[in-house]
Amino acid sequence: MKELLSDVRLAVRQWSNRPVWIGVILLTLATGIGAATSVFSIVDAVVLKPLPFYQPKQLVHIWECGRGDRYQPGETPQFIYARPGSYYDWKAQSSSFQSMSA
């Protein structure tokens, strides 16, 4: 135990001689730990946790096409996300879906 305490004292003494270097090391460690925590939080929320829906396999994604565009089988569709007005109209008039969310 005395050797451990002696080693800690020596380390603190050496660190006090180089405060800028220790500051850079601590800043690097803090940035790395913060970045790793952020990435894990995002992956956990997006990939690892299940969707908050009763039956997620029954979800569908709805788009709308631009004015005058028509989808032909075999073509690459040019879909855009639904405008808020269109979404509210679809939600009010829908009888095919249990509920809608945007």
C-alpha positions as CSV (number, residue, x, y, z in Angstrom):
1,M,0.0,0.0,0.0
2,K,2.9,2.3,0.8
3,E,4.3,1.7,-2.7
4,L,1.1,2.6,-4.3
5,L,0.8,5.8,-2.3
6,S,4.4,6.6,-3.2
7,D,3.7,6.0,-6.9
8,V,0.6,8.3,-6.8
9,R,2.6,11.1,-5.2
10,L,5.3,10.8,-7.8
11,A,2.8,10.9,-10.6
12,V,1.1,14.0,-9.2
13,R,4.5,15.7,-8.8
14,Q,5.4,14.9,-12.4
15,W,2.0,16.0,-13.7
16,S,2.2,19.3,-11.8
17,N,5.4,20.2,-13.8
18,R,3.5,19.9,-17.1
19,P,0.0,21.3,-16.6
20,V,-0.6,22.2,-20.3
21,W,0.2,18.6,-21.3
22,I,-2.1,17.2,-18.7
23,G,-4.8,19.5,-19.8
24,V,-4.5,18.4,-23.4
25,I,-4.6,14.7,-22.3
26,L,-7.7,15.2,-20.2
27,L,-9.4,17.2,-22.9
28,T,-8.7,14.4,-25.4
29,L,-10.0,11.8,-23.0
30,A,-13.1,13.8,-22.3
31,T,-13.8,14.3,-26.0
32,G,-13.3,10.7,-26.8
33,I,-15.6,9.5,-24.0
34,G,-18.2,12.0,-24.9
35,A,-18.2,11.0,-28.6
36,A,-18.3,7.3,-27.8
37,T,-21.3,7.9,-25.4
38,S,-23.1,10.0,-28.0
39,V,-22.6,7.4,-30.8
40,F,-23.8,4.6,-28.5
41,S,-26.9,6.6,-27.4
42,I,-27.8,7.2,-31.0
43,V,-27.3,3.6,-32.1
44,D,-29.2,2.4,-29.0
45,A,-32.2,4.6,-29.7
46,V,-32.3,4.0,-33.5
47,V,-31.1,0.4,-34.0
48,L,-31.2,-1.6,-30.8
49,K,-34.5,-0.6,-29.2
50,P,-37.7,-1.9,-30.9
51,L,-40.1,0.5,-32.5
52,P,-42.8,1.8,-30.1
53,F,-45.6,0.3,-32.0
54,Y,-47.9,-2.7,-31.3
55,Q,-47.1,-4.5,-34.6
56,P,-44.2,-2.9,-36.3
57,K,-44.3,-5.3,-39.3
58,Q,-47.6,-3.7,-40.4
59,L,-46.1,-0.2,-40.7
60,V,-46.0,1.4,-44.2
61,H,-44.2,4.4,-45.5
62,I,-46.3,6.7,-47.7
63,W,-44.9,9.3,-50.2
64,E,-46.3,11.6,-52.7
65,C,-45.0,12.3,-56.2
66,G,-44.4,15.7,-57.6
67,R,-47.1,17.3,-59.7
68,G,-47.6,15.5,-63.0
69,D,-45.2,12.7,-62.2
70,R,-46.4,9.2,-62.6
71,Y,-44.7,6.0,-61.5
72,Q,-44.1,3.4,-64.1
73,P,-43.0,-0.1,-63.1
74,G,-39.2,-0.5,-63.7
75,E,-38.4,3.2,-63.4
76,T,-36.7,4.8,-60.5
77,P,-39.4,6.8,-58.7
78,Q,-38.9,10.4,-57.8
79,F,-40.7,10.5,-54.5
80,I,-40.9,13.4,-52.1
81,Y,-42.1,13.4,-48.5
82,A,-45.6,14.4,-47.9
83,R,-46.4,18.1,-47.3
84,P,-48.2,18.8,-44.0
85,G,-51.4,19.7,-45.7
86,S,-51.5,16.5,-47.7
87,Y,-50.8,14.5,-44.5
88,Y,-53.7,16.1,-42.6
89,D,-56.0,15.5,-45.6
90,W,-54.9,11.8,-45.8
91,K,-55.4,11.4,-42.1
92,A,-58.9,12.9,-42.1
93,Q,-60.0,10.9,-45.2
94,S,-58.3,7.6,-44.6
95,S,-60.4,4.5,-44.0
96,S,-57.7,2.0,-44.9
97,F,-55.3,2.7,-42.0
98,Q,-55.8,2.3,-38.3
99,S,-53.8,5.5,-37.6
100,M,-51.3,7.8,-39.3
101,S,-48.2,9.5,-37.9
102,A,-45.8,12.0,-39.4
